[in-house]
Amino acid sequence: MHAEIERLPGCSTKIAGLWNEWREDGLVQEVEDAKVNTRLCVLKLFYEIWGVAETTAREFYKKGWRDLDDIVEYGWDTLSRVQQIGVKFYEEFQLKIPRAEVESIGQTILQHANKLHTGFQMVIVGGYRRGKKESGDVDVVLSHPNPACTLNFVEAIVDSLENDGYITHTLTLSTKNSERGQTPVSWKGEDRPSGSGFDTLDKALVVWQDPVWDKSAAEKNPNLHRRVDIIISPWSTAGCAVLGWSGATTFERDLRRYCKREKKLKFDSSGIRSRTDGRWVDVESDANGPAPDMLTAEKRIFSSLGLEWRSPEERCTDG
Protein backbone atom coordinates (compact mmCIF):
# COMPACT_ATOMS: atom_id res chain seq x y z
CA MET A 1 0.00 0.00 0.00
CA HIS A 2 2.91 2.37 0.80
CA ALA A 3 4.22 2.05 -2.77
CA GLU A 4 0.75 2.52 -4.25
CA ILE A 5 0.27 5.79 -2.37
CA GLU A 6 3.61 7.10 -3.58
CA ARG A 7 2.47 6.57 -7.15
CA LEU A 8 -0.49 8.93 -6.63
CA PRO A 9 -0.06 12.50 -7.95
CA GLY A 10 1.40 14.80 -5.31
CA CYS A 11 2.04 12.02 -2.78
CA SER A 12 5.62 11.84 -1.53
CA THR A 13 7.29 9.25 0.68
CA LYS A 14 6.41 11.41 3.68
CA ILE A 15 2.72 11.46 2.76
CA ALA A 16 2.74 7.70 2.35
CA GLY A 17 4.37 7.34 5.75
CA LEU A 18 1.78 9.58 7.39
CA TRP A 19 -1.02 7.55 5.80
CA ASN A 20 0.47 4.32 7.11
CA GLU A 21 0.79 5.85 10.57
CA TRP A 22 -2.88 6.84 10.51
CA ARG A 23 -3.91 3.37 9.29
CA GLU A 24 -1.95 1.59 12.01
CA ASP A 25 -2.50 3.94 14.96
CA GLY A 26 -5.70 5.76 14.07
CA LEU A 27 -3.94 9.12 14.35
CA VAL A 28 -0.96 11.11 13.12
CA GLN A 29 1.37 12.22 15.90
CA GLU A 30 2.32 15.45 14.12
CA VAL A 31 -1.34 16.46 14.13
CA GLU A 32 -1.76 15.55 17.79
CA ASP A 33 1.34 17.58 18.69
CA ALA A 34 0.01 20.58 16.77
CA LYS A 35 -3.23 20.48 18.77
CA VAL A 36 -1.35 21.20 22.00
CA ASN A 37 1.30 23.54 20.56
CA THR A 38 0.63 26.86 22.30
CA ARG A 39 1.85 29.02 19.42
CA LEU A 40 -0.16 27.15 16.81
CA CYS A 41 -3.28 27.23 18.99
CA VAL A 42 -3.03 31.02 19.34
CA LEU A 43 -2.39 31.49 15.62
CA LYS A 44 -5.41 29.30 14.87
CA LEU A 45 -7.54 31.43 17.20
CA PHE A 46 -6.47 34.63 15.46
CA TYR A 47 -6.78 33.15 11.97
CA GLU A 48 -10.39 32.19 12.67
CA ILE A 49 -11.34 35.82 13.34
CA TRP A 50 -13.38 36.94 10.36
CA GLY A 51 -11.32 39.46 8.38
CA VAL A 52 -7.95 38.28 9.73
CA ALA A 53 -5.69 36.49 7.26
CA GLU A 54 -2.61 34.37 7.97
CA THR A 55 -0.16 37.28 7.82
CA THR A 56 -2.23 39.42 10.19
CA ALA A 57 -2.58 36.52 12.64
CA ARG A 58 1.21 36.23 12.79
CA GLU A 59 1.53 39.99 13.30
CA PHE A 60 -0.85 39.80 16.25
CA TYR A 61 1.26 37.02 17.76
CA LYS A 62 4.50 38.97 17.26
CA LYS A 63 2.96 41.87 19.19
CA GLY A 64 2.60 39.57 22.19
CA TRP A 65 -1.14 39.14 21.94
CA ARG A 66 -2.35 35.72 23.01
CA ASP A 67 -6.15 35.93 23.10
CA LEU A 68 -9.11 38.05 22.04
CA ASP A 69 -8.91 40.15 25.20
CA ASP A 70 -5.37 41.20 24.23
CA ILE A 71 -6.62 42.32 20.83
CA VAL A 72 -9.43 44.35 22.39
CA GLU A 73 -7.23 45.90 25.08
CA TYR A 74 -4.12 46.69 23.07
CA GLY A 75 -5.13 46.81 19.44
CA TRP A 76 -8.82 47.58 19.05
CA ASP A 77 -8.29 50.97 17.41
CA THR A 78 -5.84 49.46 14.90
CA LEU A 79 -8.38 46.92 13.61
CA SER A 80 -10.45 47.47 10.50
CA ARG A 81 -14.21 47.71 10.92
CA VAL A 82 -14.59 44.19 9.54
CA GLN A 83 -11.99 42.80 11.96
CA GLN A 84 -13.73 44.50 14.87
CA ILE A 85 -16.96 42.79 13.85
CA GLY A 86 -15.07 39.50 13.56
CA VAL A 87 -13.76 39.86 17.12
CA LYS A 88 -17.11 41.01 18.51
CA PHE A 89 -18.98 37.99 17.14
CA TYR A 90 -16.11 35.51 17.24
CA GLU A 91 -17.77 32.99 19.55
CA GLU A 92 -21.09 33.15 17.72
CA PHE A 93 -19.44 32.72 14.32
CA GLN A 94 -17.72 29.56 15.61
CA LEU A 95 -21.05 27.89 16.35
CA LYS A 96 -22.35 25.67 13.56
CA ILE A 97 -25.66 26.34 11.84
CA PRO A 98 -28.14 23.41 11.64
CA ARG A 99 -29.74 22.62 8.29
CA ALA A 100 -33.19 23.82 9.35
CA GLU A 101 -31.81 27.26 10.17
CA VAL A 102 -29.84 27.38 6.91
CA GLU A 103 -33.06 26.62 5.02
CA SER A 104 -34.99 29.27 6.96
CA ILE A 105 -32.38 31.93 6.14
CA GLY A 106 -32.40 30.91 2.48
CA GLN A 107 -36.18 31.10 2.25
CA THR A 108 -36.23 34.53 3.89
CA ILE A 109 -33.73 35.82 1.33
CA LEU A 110 -35.77 34.35 -1.55
CA GLN A 111 -38.99 35.87 -0.21
CA HIS A 112 -37.40 39.30 -0.07
CA ALA A 113 -35.98 38.85 -3.57
CA ASN A 114 -39.40 38.02 -4.97
CA LYS A 115 -40.98 40.97 -3.19
CA LEU A 116 -38.64 43.16 -5.21
CA HIS A 117 -38.93 41.24 -8.51
CA THR A 118 -41.16 38.20 -8.95
CA GLY A 119 -39.44 35.25 -10.58
CA PHE A 120 -36.17 34.95 -8.66
CA GLN A 121 -34.73 31.49 -8.10
CA MET A 122 -32.34 30.52 -5.33
CA VAL A 123 -29.98 27.65 -4.57
CA ILE A 124 -28.37 27.21 -1.17
CA VAL A 125 -24.81 26.16 -1.94
CA GLY A 126 -21.67 25.44 0.12
CA GLY A 127 -21.50 22.61 2.62
CA TYR A 128 -25.27 22.57 3.04
CA ARG A 129 -25.76 21.52 -0.57
CA ARG A 130 -23.18 18.76 -0.17
CA GLY A 131 -25.30 17.31 2.63
CA LYS A 132 -23.51 18.54 5.74
CA LYS A 133 -25.69 18.42 8.84
CA GLU A 134 -24.22 21.72 10.05
CA SER A 135 -22.64 24.66 8.27
CA GLY A 136 -20.14 27.33 9.26
CA ASP A 137 -22.01 29.94 7.24
CA VAL A 138 -24.84 30.22 4.73
CA ASP A 139 -24.13 30.71 1.01
CA VAL A 140 -26.99 31.39 -1.39
CA VAL A 141 -26.98 32.07 -5.13
CA LEU A 142 -29.84 34.14 -6.54
CA SER A 143 -30.65 34.53 -10.23
CA HIS A 144 -33.49 35.69 -12.48
CA PRO A 145 -34.25 34.94 -16.16
CA ASN A 146 -34.55 38.68 -16.81
CA PRO A 147 -31.08 40.29 -16.70
CA ALA A 148 -32.61 43.64 -15.78
CA CYS A 149 -33.69 42.12 -12.47
CA THR A 150 -30.19 41.06 -11.40
CA LEU A 151 -28.53 44.34 -12.43
CA ASN A 152 -27.54 46.18 -9.21
CA PHE A 153 -29.87 43.85 -7.32
CA VAL A 154 -27.40 43.05 -4.57
CA GLU A 155 -27.80 46.54 -3.11
CA ALA A 156 -31.58 46.30 -3.21
CA ILE A 157 -31.76 42.91 -1.49
CA VAL A 158 -29.36 44.03 1.24
CA ASP A 159 -31.42 47.18 1.85
CA SER A 160 -34.61 45.13 2.05
CA LEU A 161 -33.17 42.67 4.56
CA GLU A 162 -31.56 45.47 6.59
CA ASN A 163 -34.86 47.34 6.79
CA ASP A 164 -36.58 44.25 8.20
CA GLY A 165 -33.77 43.73 10.72
CA TYR A 166 -32.22 40.53 9.35
CA ILE A 167 -28.87 42.01 8.31
CA THR A 168 -27.07 43.71 11.20
CA HIS A 169 -23.75 44.41 9.46
CA THR A 170 -22.52 44.37 5.86
CA LEU A 171 -18.92 43.15 5.74
CA THR A 172 -18.35 43.34 1.99
CA LEU A 173 -20.55 44.46 -0.89
CA SER A 174 -19.33 44.06 -4.47
CA THR A 175 -21.10 45.28 -7.60
CA LYS A 176 -18.31 44.53 -10.09
CA ASN A 177 -20.55 42.46 -12.33
CA SER A 178 -23.21 45.16 -12.56
CA GLU A 179 -20.58 47.82 -13.16
CA ARG A 180 -19.60 46.08 -16.39
CA GLY A 181 -23.23 45.62 -17.42
CA GLN A 182 -23.30 41.93 -16.42
CA THR A 183 -21.54 41.08 -19.68
CA PRO A 184 -19.37 37.95 -19.33
CA VAL A 185 -15.83 39.28 -19.41
CA SER A 186 -13.26 37.63 -21.65
CA TRP A 187 -10.30 35.87 -20.04
CA LYS A 188 -7.14 37.98 -19.99
CA GLY A 189 -4.69 35.09 -19.75
CA GLU A 190 -2.20 33.85 -17.17
CA ASP A 191 -0.29 37.13 -17.16
CA ARG A 192 -3.07 39.30 -15.75
CA PRO A 193 -2.07 41.21 -12.58
CA SER A 194 -1.98 39.10 -9.44
CA GLY A 195 -4.72 39.76 -6.94
CA SER A 196 -7.13 40.89 -9.66
CA GLY A 197 -9.63 38.19 -8.69
CA PHE A 198 -11.80 36.59 -11.35
CA ASP A 199 -15.07 35.69 -9.64
CA THR A 200 -16.57 39.11 -10.25
CA LEU A 201 -20.16 38.21 -9.42
CA ASP A 202 -22.09 40.75 -7.39
CA LYS A 203 -22.15 39.62 -3.78
CA ALA A 204 -22.81 40.73 -0.22
CA LEU A 205 -21.05 39.15 2.76
CA VAL A 206 -23.17 40.02 5.77
CA VAL A 207 -23.90 39.34 9.43
CA TRP A 208 -27.39 37.94 9.96
CA GLN A 209 -29.61 37.77 13.03
CA ASP A 210 -33.23 36.65 13.13
CA PRO A 211 -35.06 39.75 14.43
CA VAL A 212 -37.98 37.77 15.86
CA TRP A 213 -37.90 36.61 19.47
CA ASP A 214 -40.13 36.33 22.53
CA LYS A 215 -39.74 39.76 24.11
CA SER A 216 -41.55 38.61 27.24
CA ALA A 217 -38.75 36.10 27.86
CA ALA A 218 -35.75 38.27 26.98
CA GLU A 219 -35.24 42.01 26.69
CA LYS A 220 -32.35 41.67 24.21
CA ASN A 221 -32.47 39.60 21.03
CA PRO A 222 -30.94 36.21 22.00
CA ASN A 223 -30.73 34.85 18.44
CA LEU A 224 -27.21 34.07 17.26
CA HIS A 225 -25.41 36.20 14.72
CA ARG A 226 -24.62 34.18 11.58
CA ARG A 227 -22.38 34.70 8.58
CA VAL A 228 -24.32 34.81 5.30
CA ASP A 229 -23.08 35.27 1.72
CA ILE A 230 -25.59 36.42 -0.91
CA ILE A 231 -24.35 35.91 -4.48
CA ILE A 232 -26.17 37.36 -7.48
CA SER A 233 -25.61 35.75 -10.87
CA PRO A 234 -26.95 36.64 -14.30
CA TRP A 235 -29.06 33.83 -15.74
CA SER A 236 -26.53 33.19 -18.52
CA THR A 237 -23.93 31.93 -16.02
CA ALA A 238 -26.13 30.85 -13.09
CA GLY A 239 -25.10 27.21 -13.50
CA CYS A 240 -21.43 28.16 -13.14
CA ALA A 241 -22.26 30.16 -10.02
CA VAL A 242 -24.06 27.21 -8.45
CA LEU A 243 -21.32 24.76 -9.44
CA GLY A 244 -18.48 27.04 -8.36
CA TRP A 245 -19.98 27.89 -4.98
CA SER A 246 -21.05 24.33 -4.11
CA GLY A 247 -17.48 23.08 -3.52
CA ALA A 248 -15.76 21.27 -2.06
CA THR A 249 -12.30 22.80 -2.47
CA THR A 250 -10.53 19.76 -3.93
CA PHE A 251 -13.41 19.00 -6.29
CA GLU A 252 -13.36 22.59 -7.57
CA ARG A 253 -9.58 22.50 -7.98
CA ASP A 254 -9.74 19.29 -9.98
CA LEU A 255 -12.59 20.66 -12.10
CA ARG A 256 -10.55 23.74 -12.99
CA ARG A 257 -7.54 21.54 -13.73
CA TYR A 258 -9.62 19.29 -16.00
CA CYS A 259 -11.00 22.30 -17.87
CA LYS A 260 -7.51 23.68 -18.36
CA ARG A 261 -5.71 20.50 -19.38
CA GLU A 262 -8.40 18.60 -21.26
CA LYS A 263 -10.62 21.34 -22.68
CA LYS A 264 -8.35 24.39 -22.80
CA LEU A 265 -11.01 26.29 -20.88
CA LYS A 266 -10.95 28.57 -17.85
CA PHE A 267 -13.69 27.79 -15.31
CA ASP A 268 -14.83 29.81 -12.33
CA SER A 269 -18.18 30.70 -10.80
CA SER A 270 -18.64 33.70 -13.09
CA GLY A 271 -18.45 31.65 -16.30
CA ILE A 272 -16.33 29.58 -18.67
CA ARG A 273 -13.84 31.11 -21.10
CA SER A 274 -11.63 29.79 -23.88
CA ARG A 275 -7.92 29.74 -23.11
CA THR A 276 -7.27 30.00 -26.85
CA ASP A 277 -8.89 33.35 -27.59
CA GLY A 278 -10.30 34.41 -24.20
CA ARG A 279 -13.93 34.51 -25.33
CA TRP A 280 -16.83 33.53 -23.07
CA VAL A 281 -18.25 30.08 -23.87
CA ASP A 282 -21.97 29.53 -23.31
CA VAL A 283 -22.29 25.98 -22.00
CA GLU A 284 -25.63 26.48 -20.24
CA SER A 285 -27.93 27.01 -23.24
CA ASP A 286 -29.04 24.41 -25.76
CA ALA A 287 -30.95 24.48 -29.05
CA ASN A 288 -34.08 25.54 -27.16
CA GLY A 289 -32.37 28.43 -25.42
CA PRO A 290 -31.32 29.12 -21.82
CA ALA A 291 -31.88 26.56 -19.09
CA PRO A 292 -35.31 26.65 -17.40
CA ASP A 293 -33.76 26.64 -13.93
CA MET A 294 -30.39 26.93 -12.20
CA LEU A 295 -29.96 23.22 -11.48
CA THR A 296 -30.59 22.29 -15.11
CA ALA A 297 -27.97 24.87 -16.07
CA GLU A 298 -25.47 23.22 -13.74
CA LYS A 299 -26.13 19.77 -15.23
CA ARG A 300 -25.61 21.15 -18.73
CA ILE A 301 -22.12 22.26 -17.72
CA PHE A 302 -21.15 18.68 -16.84
CA SER A 303 -22.56 17.47 -20.16
CA SER A 304 -20.83 20.21 -22.17
CA LEU A 305 -17.51 19.37 -20.53
CA GLY A 306 -17.91 15.66 -21.26
CA LEU A 307 -18.18 14.78 -17.58
CA GLU A 308 -20.45 12.36 -15.76
CA TRP A 309 -22.93 14.15 -13.53
CA ARG A 310 -21.92 14.16 -9.89
CA SER A 311 -24.51 15.07 -7.28
CA PRO A 312 -23.36 17.61 -4.67
CA GLU A 313 -23.14 14.83 -2.08
CA GLU A 314 -20.47 13.19 -4.23
CA ARG A 315 -18.31 16.32 -4.16
CA CYS A 316 -17.37 16.09 -0.47
CA THR A 317 -13.64 15.88 -1.10
CA ASP A 318 -12.44 17.73 2.01
CA GLY A 319 -13.64 15.46 4.77
HUVEN-V389717 format. One line per field, one symbol per residue. phi: phi as a letter, one per 20 degrees, with the letter a starting at -180 (. if undefined). burial: I if it has 24 or more other ideal C-beta (glycine too) atoms within 12 Angstrom, else O. Layout:
BEGIN
phi->???
burial->???
END
This chain:
BEGIN
phi->.gffffffgmdefffffffffffednbdggfffffdfgffffffgffeffndegffgffgfffnfcbffffffdcgfeffgffffffgdgffffffdfgffgfffffffffffffebfofdccedmfgfenffccfbddcddbbgefffeflfgffffgffffenfeebdebcdcgfffdmmfgeffenfefgfnfmdfdffbcdcddbfedbfffebfdgeffececddddcfffcfffffffeemegfffffffffgfeedlcddbfdqdceeecnffdeddecfeofffbfffgffffgffemdffcfgfedeedn
burial->OOOOOOOOOOOOOOOOOOOOOOOOOOOOOOOOOOOOOOOOOIIOIIOIIIIIOOOIIOOIIOOOIOOIOOIOOOIOOOIOOIIIIIIIIIOIIOOOIOOOIIOIIIOIIIOIIOOIIOOIIIIIIIIIIIOIOOIIIIIIIIIIIOIOIIIIIIIIIIOIIIOOOIIIIIIIIIIIIIOOOIOIIOIOOOOOOOOOOIIIIIIIIIIIIIOOOOOOOOOOOOIIIIIIIIIIIIIIIIIIIIIIIIIIOOIIOOIIOOIOOOIOIIIIIIIIIOOOOOOIIIIIOOOOOIIOOIIIIIIIIIOIIOIOOOOIOOIOOOO
END
